[in-house]
Structures are given as structure tokens and as C-alpha cells.
Amino acid sequence: MASKLSRRSFLRAAAAMGGVGILAACGGAPAQQGGTGGEQPAAEAPAQGGQAVTEITFWWWDAAGQIWADEYSKVNPQVKVTFVNTPFADAHDKLLTSFAAGSGAPDVASIEIGRIGGFTARGGLADLKAPPFDGGQFEKDMVTYKWIQGSTEDGRLVAMPWDIGPAGVWYRVDYFEELGLPTEPEEIEELISHTHGRTWDDFFAFAKRVSDASGGKTKLFADAGTDIYGATYRQQGEGYQQGNKILIEEKATRPFQLAAQARQQELDANIAWWGAEWQTGLSEKAFAGMVIAAWMQGGLTRDQPDSVGKWRVVHAPEGNYNWGGSFVAIPEQSQNKEAAWEFVKWACCSAEGQNVMFKQTGVMPAYKPAWEDPLYDAPVDFFGGQRTYRIWTEIADNIPAILRTPNDLQLDDIVGAELTKVLQEGKDPVQAAKDAEAEALNRIRDVTA
């Protein structure tokens, strides 16, 4: 099975699955409502009560963007938010094209975490700390690693944190029960979670226990590439470059080794994520869990409705991590910066704006005061009454990060190609990391080892 951990490949595959909310936090659901393509609508809006109405355009790649547009009209009827559901690639590529052309950008743009490095390192986006904005006041309220990722090396804030992807180990309580395994989160936490000092070796020992209990028919997780490499790499903070220094050997060697170990010991189901085979594998008990982020709730609710109420979540071995997330930015081209800023503040920097989206999509806010809402301590039906939202907030507040760079997508592809060789061809993980770093140094200018 293909195990190349390319963010672009993931987004394309996920887009093919369709739906609203599954990848709102991490990538491209296809265009559905609220506009077509990525072209900026005419900035015309009717008067309200004899007063002129300001119209601003908002690009995002998920139809759920209409939620914000509709709700903001109730809060501020003097501003009309025209939501344009823009395909994922267009949301970023057309934005860059508009910068080069000098026109065509929206008033408010969404930027996904895998693309943020290409924007923080160039011009085109307004500094939200500078007048007429006052974005610096929200730094203490945001998840630290998201604030860092939306900032430039010289301290400008060009992308306001929006949502996050705190991650952990998910498991099907009904599958565990059938296999005679412990089922309560407290029991599983004690066996595999870093909150009890557990390591990935402990996780693998439990994975073997799952496999043995089923006679090898059910594995704990689907794919060593996504579940194991994806988690262990991100536990170090996302990114293979800091400044001009390439960190592939430092950050990929052990994750390569752990993923290879899982595959060699036949601990994964060897089923690639996101496609039909993965969906079938979950339904047919080929695997009983996953190591993934909070946003997966939306997709499972839609695609695996029979599983609702049967999932539980515990902390991952060795540490917390994040996968996915988005930002909101105001292009310098905007002719309505003050109105755009008021919308951004409501959407990203208020509990009301963040939670109106969270309640309908499961997109987890980066704005920490939103977590004070009682809903974060309430039992969650999807997780069988487990108070999972509070777990996500605890994880989100303890995650490392580094600045993103314009080379992130290229580095992801280079590392992903070597990961495929490790898992499919049995390539030595240490050599694979060395080769990936050498390839990066050869292909990318002005970087060092």
C-alpha cells in the first residue's frame, strides 16, 4: 500500500471523499455552496435601513464558511460577508497570483497550515499588529504554536490563528470488547499514554496484543506511515527547516525507524488512509483504532454513522502533537480593511465566532477563551459520553512548533518519497533520512545541514 505522507496527496484524496467539515481544519473539501470558483464577486450590497452596507469577500475551501457569513450578518448587519467557496488549490494559488497581478484578492483569505510558510515569507498580507489593526492584543489568548506559525521571523503577524488539530489515539470500544481487551479510557491511558510515562514501545506491545487477540485479523491501526510516522514526526513540532538549516535527519530518522518497526512486525493493517479501502477496512474490523486529530470526528460522523458513540480517545505515547489547522488573513489589496478586520476579530478572536463554527463542524478553535464554554466539559455523544473536548484543549495547550518556511511542501514531498521506500521496499530508515536530507540540500537553494 502507498504510504507516502504528502500533505498535497492527502488533501486531494480527502477532497475526493467529499463532504463538509471533515477537512475544514486541514484541507480541501470540494466546492459546494456559497459561490463558485475563486473569482471575486462585485462589491455591491443593498442598503439596510437607509444606511450603506459594506461588502467584504471571504474565501475558504469548505462550504461551512457560509456559517460565518450568515451568523456575522446577525451580529453586524451593516457588513455583508460574501462567502466564496474556493477549491483548495485555488484558495492558495489564486491568492498568490493576485499578489503578482496587483488585483483580485479577497478581503479575507483562508490559508491552510501546510501552505502558511509560503505566505509568511513573502509580502501581500497585512500585518495584523500594525494600524489600523490591533491583533497583538490576542497573542496571549491564542494557542502558542499557532501564533508562531502565523508570524514572520521579524515578528509581524500576517495570519490570524483560526483552528487547530490536537491529536491522540482513537479506538473502537466495541471492537476492543469483542476481543476481550480493556475498554475504559483510563485503562487504555495507563497502558499506552504519555500521561503514564508510556513510550511507542509500549504502544507497539499493546498493538501486538490487539493483533494476537484477533488471530491477526484486526490490527490496532491502519497504516504505519500515517499513524506512526505522522504522529512521531509531529511530536517534535512540524517542519523540516528552521531558519536556513535543514533538519530532516534530526527529525525523520527515529520516526522512519518506528514506522519501519511497525510494518516489519505486522502491527498495522497496511491499508492506506483516506480511500475506499480504508473505509471498508474500518467497517470490517481490519483495524480497531487510529492515531489522528480532532477533526476526524466530522468525517466519521458522515462516512461511518454506525460508529458514532463507539469511539474513545486517549493521549498518545511520549507526548502531544497537532495535525492540521488554518489561518485567516487580510490581503493588502483589500479596500475594506477595517470591515474585514472586524469580521476577523469576531470570527477568530471571540468565543461567539469560534464556537458557532465549532458547534456545527467540530473545527477546534485556536482561541483559548472559547474553551471556557460549558460545552467543552460536556459529555460528547460521538465519543460515547466521554468528555473528549476537554482532552483536546489539554493537548492543544502543550504542543511544540517552529516557524514554517516556503519550502515546506517540497520538503514534505522529499521526505514522503523516502518514507515510501522505507515501508514498501524495506529501505534502511537511517539511510533514507540521510538521502532525504541530501536531496533537500541539492534541490533547495540557500540552505545548510
Secondary structure, DSSP 8 states (H G I E B T S, - for coil): ------HHHHHHHHHHH--SSTTTTTS-----SS--SS---------BTTB--EEEEEEESSTTHHHHHHHHHHH-TTEEEEEEE--HHHHHHHHHHHHHHT----SEEEEETTTTHHHHTSSSB--TTSTT--GGGGGGGB-HHHHHHTB-TTS-B-SEEEEEEEEEEEEEHHHHHHTT---SHHHHHHHH-GGGT--HHHHHHHHHHHHHHTTTS-BSBS-IIIIIIHHHHHTT-S-SEETTEE-HHHHHHHHHHHHHHHHHTT-B----SSSHHHHHHHHTTSBSEEEEETTHHHHHHHH-GGGTT-EEEE--SS--EEEEEEEEE-BTT-S-HHHHHHHHHHHHSSHHHHHHHHHHH--EESBGGGGGSGGGGS--GGGTT--HHHHHHHHHTS-------TTHHHHHHHHHHHHHHHHHH---HHHHHHHHHHHHHHHSTT-B-
